[in-house]
Amino acid sequence: MGKKLYLIGIDAAPLWLIEKFSSEEHMGSFKKLITEKDLVEMESTLPPMTGAAWPTIYTGLNPGRHGVPDFFVMKSDYTPDLVYYDSSRNPPFWKDLAASGKKCLVITPATDITLPGYPNVDMITGFPLKARTNSKRLESLMGKYNFYGEPDVEKEMKSGKMTDREGAAHFLESTEARTKIAVEAMKGKSYDFVYVCYTETDRLQHFVLNKKEMAECLLPIYQSIGKYLDYVTELAEKEGDAVMIVSDHGAQPIKYKFLINTWLIKQGYAKLKNKVTGEITAASKNTKSSTHNTGYGMRDKLMKTRLRIAYDRLPHRLKGVVSKSVGTLLPAANSGKYSRIHLFDYDMGKTRAFAAISNINVATIWVNDRRFRNGNVSISEKEKLKRDISNGLLGLKDASGKKLISNIYDGDTYYGKTSMFIHPDLLVEAMPGYMIDIFNFSSSSLFMEPEPPKRGDHTRMGIFGFHPWKPAKKTNPFKITDVYKTVLDYYGIRKKRR
């Protein structure tokens, strides 16, 4: 039975990148874990998204059971709706520890935005909302180090108003502040379990993973985390305790985006409204048209900035009204060769399958069946349609003639026919170097180069490490659903999930 456990969460940390940085200053503890094979790859959720993966780490439950398949769920009116991890419904492992009398310090657990209503846990809530705390001491430390969560700089980086290096400096500042709060809090009170989660890595990696200055931007953040790892490793080895490291998923540089809805449309599985098709055709002939530039700008404001945040927080019944209005009033957003399309641009009465929500290296495809308002695929047709789509995608080649799609997973099998949300029917995983885009349409190409915030993207392989205690490893690779039980096993706590 263990004594204390120091858990470090590093959002989107891949093993290959830590290995690349492991010989640099302040990365010695990482290198030691790698050398001793205490840091290995861990298989994430499908899709490998922050919104789904961290709740799986905290609960040991598949997304079909904890109810968060992504940051959004699909509704029957084809309108995506925000979904949050409900820690009262599926409690995280620190609640089980607290119930066993363990005193816990939890600093910014990704996706847990609710303060605990039970004793023995001092907490600062995590991404994606502003940080809050239930502790006067932590509140004081947050003020001392001017820490209120991750810096909101992505919009400036996307627009070019802030360089990648400038954005990295902001992310480094919040990374260091989080560590200072944790260390000072630990010195002021004895905790049995300390969890500090760093999410700046994921935010920055999206912008820099395929750029020459990648190391210049990212290495200081990993070194900062490495310093904290050095600190807790020294504590653990001195007192006979342990250190654990997890990431929710991995990351990779992106070469090209595969436009999956363009493929579905060209294959006849999906259909855009005639009005939208006409606007796209007209815009492609006159890309300087003020009408289309206006439409592009207004759609971007709705779908990409603070207005999108306001839209996301609307009651679901109003989202459908807003989406329909936008689709009616604004032409399809066009920027030359590519047009940005959304679900309200589809003729759902004639669409049999569509890709939505997941916009990473794993795409999520829904069959337009009776679960939806305009569903037109019968039960008897559904399985054949899924096979046809799968076979077509698996046969695709990239520009160099190499296989494009590595795996396709069945949604019924993965989600266990969950009743918690309308689950996707196919989960389509691209080969390394590719992400799958759901928004852009092109009449001339199935591929496009990534935009600035998509220079890096997710992969299924995150990391898992435990030092020096050796957990019983039952799966190869280690699976994200195993983390919950591993934490409880360390303390000798036996608890089964329903």
Secondary structure, DSSP 8 states (H G I E B T S, - for coil): --S-EEEEEETT--HHHHHHHTTSTT-HHHHHHHHTT-EEEEE--SS--HHHHHHHHHH---HHHHS-SSSEEE-TTS-EEE----TTTS--HHHHHHHTT--EEEE--TT--S--SSSSEEEE--TTS---BS-HHHHHHHHHTT--SS---HHHHHHTSS-HHHHHHHHHHHHHHHHHHHHHHHHHS--SEEEEEE-HHHHHHHHHTTSTTHHHHHHHHHHHHHHHHHHHHHHHHHHT-EEEEE-SSEEEE--EEEEHHHHHHHTTS--B-HHHHHHHHHHHH-TT-HHHHHHHHHHHHHHHSHHHHHHHTS-HHHHHHHHHHHHHHS--EEETTEEE--GGGB-TTS-SEEE-S--SSEEEEEE-STTSTT----HHHHHHHHHHHHHHHHT-B-TTS-B-EEEEEEHHHHHTS-SSSB--SEEEEE-TTEEEESSEE-SS-SEE---GGGSEEEESEEEEEEESS-----SSSEEGGGHHHHHHHHTT------
